[in-house]
Amino acid sequence: MATKPKKLPISVLYAEDKASIRKVYSNVLKTFCEEVHVAVNGKTGLSLFNKFRPDLVITDLNMPEMNGLEMIAEIRKKDPDTRIIIMTAHDARENFLHAIRHRVRGYLIKPVEHDELEAQVRELAREIL
């Protein structure tokens, strides 16, 4: 019987405002990451980032109170090296350009296949570890 790969010993912050999407992807992340912190918007995400200093941030862009790009800009002020993946339904060129400017390491367009998300996270986890 094949053994399931061990969970990655990394901490992840996942920010997403839509409850149904947040539930699905946070559960996916919890299957292969040891520690997952979940935020309902960028403001909460920034607070969780400051508290836990996760290895990896995965964020939506369009969220209330503070959007993903604003959160990323604040994170970059505190830690310019944190690995960040944007996961959004919006593929607007200006968002992509902002992502490049903020040195985002991944840009996934929803709906994201679970194995595609896992592959990106595992790739960045190899660098982190």
PyMOL commands that set and color helices and strands:
alter all, ss='L'
color gray80, all
select helices_A, chain A and resi 19-32+42-52+68-78+93-101+114-128
alter helices_A, ss='H'
color red, helices_A
select strands_A, chain A and resi 8-15+33-39+56-59+83-88+106-109
alter strands_A, ss='S'
color yellow, strands_A
deselect
rebuild
show_as cartoon
